[in-house]
Amino acid sequence: MSAIRAGFDTARTFLQEAWAELQRVHWPAQKEVRAATWVVLLLVSVIALYLFAVDAFLAWLLRLLLGY
C-alpha cells in the first residue's frame, strides 16, 4: 500500500512542479505569435517552391537522358 501512496506522492510533486514551471514561462503576445507564424509560413513556402523546382528540373533531366 505504501508503494501506491509513494507513486501518488511522486505524481503530485511532479504536477506541482510542472504547474510552477508553467507559471514562470514567458508567453508571447498575440502580435508576436502572429508575426512568427507569418515568418514560418513564408519560409515553408519558399523552401517548398525551391524543392519543387529542383524536383522538376531533375525529372526533366532524367527524361532527357533516358529518352522518355
Biopython code that builds the backbone (N, CA, C, O; Angstrom):
import numpy as np
from Bio.PDB.StructureBuilder import StructureBuilder

atoms = [
    (1, "MET", "N", (0.816, -1.187, 0.000)),
    (1, "MET", "CA", (0.000, 0.000, 0.000)),
    (1, "MET", "C", (0.866, 1.261, 0.000)),
    (1, "MET", "O", (0.498, 2.277, -0.589)),
    (2, "SER", "N", (2.008, 1.185, 0.659)),
    (2, "SER", "CA", (2.869, 2.362, 0.722)),
    (2, "SER", "C", (3.486, 2.665, -0.646)),
    (2, "SER", "O", (3.805, 3.816, -0.943)),
    (3, "ALA", "N", (3.654, 1.624, -1.483)),
    (3, "ALA", "CA", (4.188, 1.852, -2.826)),
    (3, "ALA", "C", (3.198, 2.654, -3.663)),
    (3, "ALA", "O", (3.592, 3.510, -4.454)),
    (4, "ILE", "N", (1.912, 2.370, -3.483)),
    (4, "ILE", "CA", (0.880, 3.116, -4.213)),
    (4, "ILE", "C", (0.872, 4.565, -3.740)),
    (4, "ILE", "O", (0.798, 5.492, -4.547)),
    (5, "ARG", "N", (0.948, 4.747, -2.427)),
    (5, "ARG", "CA", (0.957, 6.106, -1.874)),
    (5, "ARG", "C", (2.195, 6.869, -2.353)),
    (5, "ARG", "O", (2.106, 8.055, -2.672)),
    (6, "ALA", "N", (3.330, 6.206, -2.404)),
    (6, "ALA", "CA", (4.554, 6.850, -2.872)),
    (6, "ALA", "C", (4.413, 7.257, -4.338)),
    (6, "ALA", "O", (4.894, 8.316, -4.740)),
    (7, "GLY", "N", (3.758, 6.420, -5.128)),
    (7, "GLY", "CA", (3.532, 6.755, -6.533)),
    (7, "GLY", "C", (2.652, 7.984, -6.678)),
    (7, "GLY", "O", (2.916, 8.849, -7.514)),
    (8, "PHE", "N", (1.595, 8.062, -5.857)),
    (8, "PHE", "CA", (0.717, 9.238, -5.896)),
    (8, "PHE", "C", (1.454, 10.488, -5.423)),
    (8, "PHE", "O", (1.269, 11.571, -5.979)),
    (9, "ASP", "N", (2.284, 10.336, -4.404)),
    (9, "ASP", "CA", (3.061, 11.479, -3.915)),
    (9, "ASP", "C", (4.024, 11.978, -4.988)),
    (9, "ASP", "O", (4.184, 13.183, -5.181)),
    (10, "THR", "N", (4.658, 11.044, -5.678)),
    (10, "THR", "CA", (5.569, 11.417, -6.755)),
    (10, "THR", "C", (4.823, 12.128, -7.876)),
    (10, "THR", "O", (5.296, 13.135, -8.401)),
    (11, "ALA", "N", (3.667, 11.608, -8.238)),
    (11, "ALA", "CA", (2.869, 12.232, -9.296)),
    (11, "ALA", "C", (2.414, 13.622, -8.874)),
    (11, "ALA", "O", (2.452, 14.557, -9.674)),
    (12, "ARG", "N", (1.981, 13.766, -7.611)),
    (12, "ARG", "CA", (1.536, 15.074, -7.121)),
    (12, "ARG", "C", (2.689, 16.076, -7.138)),
    (12, "ARG", "O", (2.510, 17.227, -7.538)),
    (13, "THR", "N", (3.863, 15.642, -6.706)),
    (13, "THR", "CA", (5.036, 16.513, -6.719)),
    (13, "THR", "C", (5.376, 16.933, -8.143)),
    (13, "THR", "O", (5.676, 18.100, -8.398)),
    (14, "PHE", "N", (5.330, 15.990, -9.056)),
    (14, "PHE", "CA", (5.615, 16.308, -10.455)),
    (14, "PHE", "C", (4.634, 17.342, -10.988)),
    (14, "PHE", "O", (5.041, 18.312, -11.627)),
    (15, "LEU", "N", (3.342, 17.142, -10.731)),
    (15, "LEU", "CA", (2.331, 18.073, -11.227)),
    (15, "LEU", "C", (2.486, 19.456, -10.600)),
    (15, "LEU", "O", (2.292, 20.464, -11.279)),
    (16, "GLN", "N", (2.830, 19.515, -9.330)),
    (16, "GLN", "CA", (3.049, 20.809, -8.683)),
    (16, "GLN", "C", (4.242, 21.532, -9.299)),
    (16, "GLN", "O", (4.183, 22.737, -9.544)),
    (17, "GLU", "N", (5.320, 20.798, -9.548)),
    (17, "GLU", "CA", (6.500, 21.406, -10.151)),
    (17, "GLU", "C", (6.232, 21.828, -11.590)),
    (17, "GLU", "O", (6.706, 22.876, -12.029)),
    (18, "ALA", "N", (5.478, 21.020, -12.323)),
    (18, "ALA", "CA", (5.138, 21.378, -13.703)),
    (18, "ALA", "C", (4.280, 22.635, -13.729)),
    (18, "ALA", "O", (4.490, 23.510, -14.569)),
    (19, "TRP", "N", (3.312, 22.735, -12.817)),
    (19, "TRP", "CA", (2.453, 23.924, -12.752)),
    (19, "TRP", "C", (3.280, 25.166, -12.403)),
    (19, "TRP", "O", (3.078, 26.235, -12.979)),
    (20, "ALA", "N", (4.212, 25.017, -11.458)),
    (20, "ALA", "CA", (5.076, 26.141, -11.081)),
    (20, "ALA", "C", (5.930, 26.578, -12.270)),
    (20, "ALA", "O", (6.138, 27.773, -12.479)),
    (21, "GLU", "N", (6.416, 25.628, -13.036)),
    (21, "GLU", "CA", (7.219, 25.952, -14.221)),
    (21, "GLU", "C", (6.374, 26.684, -15.256)),
    (21, "GLU", "O", (6.845, 27.636, -15.878)),
    (22, "LEU", "N", (5.138, 26.251, -15.444)),
    (22, "LEU", "CA", (4.252, 26.931, -16.397)),
    (22, "LEU", "C", (3.963, 28.362, -15.971)),
    (22, "LEU", "O", (3.741, 29.225, -16.821)),
    (23, "GLN", "N", (3.963, 28.625, -14.678)),
    (23, "GLN", "CA", (3.732, 29.988, -14.200)),
    (23, "GLN", "C", (4.915, 30.900, -14.507)),
    (23, "GLN", "O", (4.744, 32.114, -14.618)),
    (24, "ARG", "N", (6.117, 30.330, -14.648)),
    (24, "ARG", "CA", (7.316, 31.124, -14.932)),
    (24, "ARG", "C", (7.554, 31.335, -16.420)),
    (24, "ARG", "O", (8.423, 32.120, -16.801)),
    (25, "VAL", "N", (6.805, 30.655, -17.254)),
    (25, "VAL", "CA", (7.011, 30.750, -18.700)),
    (25, "VAL", "C", (6.586, 32.124, -19.189)),
    (25, "VAL", "O", (5.550, 32.647, -18.777)),
    (26, "HIS", "N", (7.397, 32.707, -20.074)),
    (26, "HIS", "CA", (7.018, 33.967, -20.728)),
    (26, "HIS", "C", (6.208, 33.606, -21.963)),
    (26, "HIS", "O", (6.754, 33.144, -22.965)),
    (27, "TRP", "N", (4.910, 33.818, -21.883)),
    (27, "TRP", "CA", (4.046, 33.518, -23.013)),
    (27, "TRP", "C", (4.055, 34.712, -23.952)),
    (27, "TRP", "O", (3.851, 35.840, -23.503)),
    (28, "PRO", "N", (4.287, 34.497, -25.260)),
    (28, "PRO", "CA", (4.350, 35.625, -26.193)),
    (28, "PRO", "C", (2.977, 36.251, -26.396)),
    (28, "PRO", "O", (1.940, 35.605, -26.239)),
    (29, "ALA", "N", (3.007, 37.524, -26.749)),
    (29, "ALA", "CA", (1.764, 38.227, -27.042)),
    (29, "ALA", "C", (1.218, 37.741, -28.382)),
    (29, "ALA", "O", (1.939, 37.154, -29.189)),
    (30, "GLN", "N", (-0.060, 37.996, -28.596)),
    (30, "GLN", "CA", (-0.701, 37.546, -29.837)),
    (30, "GLN", "C", (-0.010, 38.146, -31.058)),
    (30, "GLN", "O", (0.109, 37.485, -32.090)),
    (31, "LYS", "N", (0.443, 39.383, -30.947)),
    (31, "LYS", "CA", (1.129, 40.038, -32.064)),
    (31, "LYS", "C", (2.434, 39.308, -32.406)),
    (31, "LYS", "O", (2.759, 39.127, -33.579)),
    (32, "GLU", "N", (3.172, 38.892, -31.381)),
    (32, "GLU", "CA", (4.418, 38.157, -31.603)),
    (32, "GLU", "C", (4.151, 36.801, -32.249)),
    (32, "GLU", "O", (4.876, 36.383, -33.152)),
    (33, "VAL", "N", (3.122, 36.127, -31.789)),
    (33, "VAL", "CA", (2.775, 34.817, -32.351)),
    (33, "VAL", "C", (2.385, 34.962, -33.813)),
    (33, "VAL", "O", (2.803, 34.166, -34.653)),
    (34, "ARG", "N", (1.588, 35.976, -34.117)),
    (34, "ARG", "CA", (1.144, 36.196, -35.493)),
    (34, "ARG", "C", (2.343, 36.490, -36.403)),
    (34, "ARG", "O", (2.425, 35.957, -37.509)),
    (35, "ALA", "N", (3.267, 37.333, -35.944)),
    (35, "ALA", "CA", (4.448, 37.666, -36.744)),
    (35, "ALA", "C", (5.310, 36.423, -36.980)),
    (35, "ALA", "O", (5.775, 36.191, -38.096)),
    (36, "ALA", "N", (5.518, 35.640, -35.945)),
    (36, "ALA", "CA", (6.324, 34.426, -36.084)),
    (36, "ALA", "C", (5.646, 33.422, -37.007)),
    (36, "ALA", "O", (6.318, 32.721, -37.763)),
    (37, "THR", "N", (4.326, 33.349, -36.949)),
    (37, "THR", "CA", (3.586, 32.435, -37.820)),
    (37, "THR", "C", (3.768, 32.819, -39.279)),
    (37, "THR", "O", (3.970, 31.953, -40.130)),
    (38, "TRP", "N", (3.698, 34.115, -39.574)),
    (38, "TRP", "CA", (3.892, 34.562, -40.959)),
    (38, "TRP", "C", (5.304, 34.258, -41.449)),
    (38, "TRP", "O", (5.493, 33.878, -42.605)),
    (39, "VAL", "N", (6.291, 34.423, -40.579)),
    (39, "VAL", "CA", (7.671, 34.107, -40.962)),
    (39, "VAL", "C", (7.794, 32.626, -41.284)),
    (39, "VAL", "O", (8.405, 32.257, -42.287)),
    (40, "VAL", "N", (7.223, 31.782, -40.449)),
    (40, "VAL", "CA", (7.284, 30.331, -40.678)),
    (40, "VAL", "C", (6.581, 29.968, -41.981)),
    (40, "VAL", "O", (7.115, 29.195, -42.777)),
    (41, "LEU", "N", (5.392, 30.516, -42.207)),
    (41, "LEU", "CA", (4.658, 30.214, -43.444)),
    (41, "LEU", "C", (5.430, 30.668, -44.675)),
    (41, "LEU", "O", (5.466, 29.961, -45.683)),
    (42, "LEU", "N", (6.047, 31.841, -44.598)),
    (42, "LEU", "CA", (6.835, 32.343, -45.722)),
    (42, "LEU", "C", (8.026, 31.429, -46.002)),
    (42, "LEU", "O", (8.275, 31.066, -47.152)),
    (43, "LEU", "N", (8.755, 31.061, -44.962)),
    (43, "LEU", "CA", (9.920, 30.196, -45.157)),
    (43, "LEU", "C", (9.528, 28.816, -45.673)),
    (43, "LEU", "O", (10.208, 28.264, -46.538)),
    (44, "VAL", "N", (8.454, 28.261, -45.159)),
    (44, "VAL", "CA", (7.989, 26.958, -45.640)),
    (44, "VAL", "C", (7.604, 27.051, -47.105)),
    (44, "VAL", "O", (7.898, 26.141, -47.880)),
    (45, "SER", "N", (6.950, 28.136, -47.498)),
    (45, "SER", "CA", (6.557, 28.314, -48.899)),
    (45, "SER", "C", (7.772, 28.437, -49.802)),
    (45, "SER", "O", (7.816, 27.828, -50.871)),
    (46, "VAL", "N", (8.760, 29.219, -49.382)),
    (46, "VAL", "CA", (9.974, 29.392, -50.188)),
    (46, "VAL", "C", (10.706, 28.065, -50.334)),
    (46, "VAL", "O", (11.142, 27.717, -51.432)),
    (47, "ILE", "N", (10.844, 27.329, -49.255)),
    (47, "ILE", "CA", (11.534, 26.035, -49.314)),
    (47, "ILE", "C", (10.753, 25.052, -50.179)),
    (47, "ILE", "O", (11.351, 24.286, -50.935)),
    (48, "ALA", "N", (9.427, 25.065, -50.078)),
    (48, "ALA", "CA", (8.603, 24.171, -50.900)),
    (48, "ALA", "C", (8.763, 24.499, -52.378)),
    (48, "ALA", "O", (8.878, 23.592, -53.202)),
    (49, "LEU", "N", (8.772, 25.782, -52.721)),
    (49, "LEU", "CA", (8.972, 26.169, -54.123)),
    (49, "LEU", "C", (10.353, 25.760, -54.618)),
    (49, "LEU", "O", (10.494, 25.296, -55.749)),
    (50, "TYR", "N", (11.363, 25.926, -53.787)),
    (50, "TYR", "CA", (12.717, 25.527, -54.160)),
    (50, "TYR", "C", (12.781, 24.019, -54.409)),
    (50, "TYR", "O", (13.333, 23.578, -55.417)),
    (51, "LEU", "N", (12.221, 23.235, -53.499)),
    (51, "LEU", "CA", (12.240, 21.783, -53.673)),
    (51, "LEU", "C", (11.442, 21.355, -54.898)),
    (51, "LEU", "O", (11.830, 20.418, -55.597)),
    (52, "PHE", "N", (10.332, 22.033, -55.162)),
    (52, "PHE", "CA", (9.554, 21.744, -56.364)),
    (52, "PHE", "C", (10.384, 22.017, -57.615)),
    (52, "PHE", "O", (10.383, 21.217, -58.550)),
    (53, "ALA", "N", (11.092, 23.146, -57.633)),
    (53, "ALA", "CA", (11.909, 23.497, -58.794)),
    (53, "ALA", "C", (13.029, 22.478, -58.997)),
    (53, "ALA", "O", (13.280, 22.056, -60.125)),
    (54, "VAL", "N", (13.695, 22.085, -57.934)),
    (54, "VAL", "CA", (14.766, 21.090, -58.046)),
    (54, "VAL", "C", (14.201, 19.765, -58.533)),
    (54, "VAL", "O", (14.793, 19.126, -59.402)),
    (55, "ASP", "N", (13.074, 19.345, -57.992)),
    (55, "ASP", "CA", (12.447, 18.092, -58.401)),
    (55, "ASP", "C", (12.041, 18.139, -59.870)),
    (55, "ASP", "O", (12.273, 17.182, -60.609)),
    (56, "ALA", "N", (11.436, 19.244, -60.297)),
    (56, "ALA", "CA", (11.012, 19.369, -61.693)),
    (56, "ALA", "C", (12.219, 19.350, -62.622)),
    (56, "ALA", "O", (12.180, 18.722, -63.680)),
    (57, "PHE", "N", (13.294, 20.037, -62.228)),
    (57, "PHE", "CA", (14.498, 20.048, -63.055)),
    (57, "PHE", "C", (15.102, 18.652, -63.162)),
    (57, "PHE", "O", (15.472, 18.217, -64.253)),
    (58, "LEU", "N", (15.202, 17.958, -62.048)),
    (58, "LEU", "CA", (15.783, 16.616, -62.084)),
    (58, "LEU", "C", (14.908, 15.647, -62.874)),
    (58, "LEU", "O", (15.428, 14.776, -63.572)),
    (59, "ALA", "N", (13.600, 15.786, -62.776)),
    (59, "ALA", "CA", (12.700, 14.942, -63.565)),
    (59, "ALA", "C", (12.888, 15.224, -65.051)),
    (59, "ALA", "O", (12.941, 14.299, -65.862)),
    (60, "TRP", "N", (12.988, 16.505, -65.407)),
    (60, "TRP", "CA", (13.214, 16.879, -66.808)),
    (60, "TRP", "C", (14.543, 16.322, -67.295)),
    (60, "TRP", "O", (14.624, 15.791, -68.402)),
    (61, "LEU", "N", (15.589, 16.438, -66.476)),
    (61, "LEU", "CA", (16.912, 15.951, -66.849)),
    (61, "LEU", "C", (16.904, 14.433, -67.039)),
    (61, "LEU", "O", (17.499, 13.931, -67.993)),
    (62, "LEU", "N", (16.252, 13.710, -66.161)),
    (62, "LEU", "CA", (16.181, 12.258, -66.302)),
    (62, "LEU", "C", (15.403, 11.854, -67.550)),
    (62, "LEU", "O", (15.797, 10.928, -68.259)),
    (63, "ARG", "N", (14.294, 12.552, -67.820)),
    (63, "ARG", "CA", (13.544, 12.256, -69.044)),
    (63, "ARG", "C", (14.404, 12.520, -70.270)),
    (63, "ARG", "O", (14.355, 11.762, -71.238)),
    (64, "LEU", "N", (15.185, 13.581, -70.237)),
    (64, "LEU", "CA", (16.067, 13.916, -71.354)),
    (64, "LEU", "C", (17.143, 12.843, -71.527)),
    (64, "LEU", "O", (17.401, 12.398, -72.645)),
    (65, "LEU", "N", (17.759, 12.433, -70.442)),
    (65, "LEU", "CA", (18.843, 11.457, -70.509)),
    (65, "LEU", "C", (18.348, 10.051, -70.843)),
    (65, "LEU", "O", (19.029, 9.304, -71.546)),
    (66, "LEU", "N", (17.173, 9.691, -70.344)),
    (66, "LEU", "CA", (16.669, 8.342, -70.561)),
    (66, "LEU", "C", (15.773, 8.238, -71.790)),
    (66, "LEU", "O", (15.384, 7.137, -72.179)),
    (67, "GLY", "N", (15.448, 9.356, -72.397)),
    (67, "GLY", "CA", (14.673, 9.352, -73.628)),
    (67, "GLY", "C", (13.201, 9.073, -73.453)),
    (67, "GLY", "O", (12.598, 8.464, -74.336)),
    (68, "TYR", "N", (12.595, 9.486, -72.365)),
    (68, "TYR", "CA", (11.158, 9.278, -72.161)),
    (68, "TYR", "C", (10.360, 10.348, -72.823)),
    (68, "TYR", "O", (9.131, 10.333, -72.755)),
]
sb = StructureBuilder()
sb.init_structure("model")
sb.init_model(0)
sb.init_chain("A")
sb.init_seg("    ")
for serial, (resi, resn, name, xyz) in enumerate(atoms, 1):
    if name == "N":
        sb.init_residue(resn, " ", resi, " ")
    sb.init_atom(name, np.array(xyz, "f"), 0.0, 1.0, " ", f" {name:<3s}", serial, name[0])
structure = sb.get_structure()
